[in-house]
Amino acid sequence: MIKTHMGRRATMTYEQIRRDAEIRTYIERADASLCALGYTEHNQAHVCRVAEEAGRILSCLGYPERDVELAKIAGYIHDIGNVIN
């Protein structure tokens, strides 16, 4: 959660994360890092597939919508740690 200008907390959504330029840059850098190590397909299309599949699985299992949203966010950002590896 992030704080808004009124001191209230705002919940980040998968769509907000997807549109965030800084996060997209991290994903691009992670893809380049993994490519240098010989891995392929860790680009924008990959993280979107992972995010959508994670959300679909939790949704099919009957999890609450916020849990589905968090699974999508986690799927989307799961490769970012590879930038610092």
N, C-alpha and C positions, 0 to 999 in steps of 0.2 A: 504494500500500500504506500501511497505517496500523500503528502500533506498538500492541501489546496491553499489558496490565498486566505481562506477564512479559518484555517487551522483544522478543518475537518479532514478526514481521511478519504481518499479516492481509491477505488479498486482499479488496478490495471487490467485490461482485457487483452486477449490474444490479438485482436485486430490492432490495438494500439502498439503492442510489441512488434507486430509485423511491419507497421508503418514507420517505426523509429529508425531514423537514419544511422544513429550511432550503433545500434544493435545490428543493423544490416552490414555495417562496416566490420564489426567483429566477426560476423558469420563469413564474410568474404575473406578476411584474414585467416580465419580458421581453415577455410577451404584451401587457401594457398599453402598453409602450413602442412596440412594433411597430404596435399598433392605432392609437396616436396619429399614427403616420407613414402610416397608410392601409393597412397590411397586415392580413390576416385569417388566422384559423386557425393561430395559433402558440401554441395552448393545450396543455393536458395531453394531449388526444386526438392532437394533431399530433405532439408529441414521442414519444409511445408508438408511433405508426405508423412514424415515422422509425426509431426504435430497433429495432422488430420487423423491419422490412424490411431494415435493415442487417445484422442477425443472420441473417436468412433467406438473404440473398445470399451472405454468407461461408460459411455452412453448406453451401449448395448447391455452392459452389466447393471444398469440402473442407478449409477452414481448420481449424486446431485449435480446440477448444472455448473456450480462453481468448481467442483472437483474436475468436471470435464474440461472446463476452461483452463484450470491450472495444469492439467495434463497436456493440453495443447501448448501452453506457454513453455512448459518443461521440454516438450518435444522439439519446439522451435529453437530453443537456446542450448540444446544439449551438446553441441560441438564447440561452443565458445571457449570452453576451458582449454581446448587444443591450441589456442593462440599463445598461451604462456607455457606450454609443455616443451 
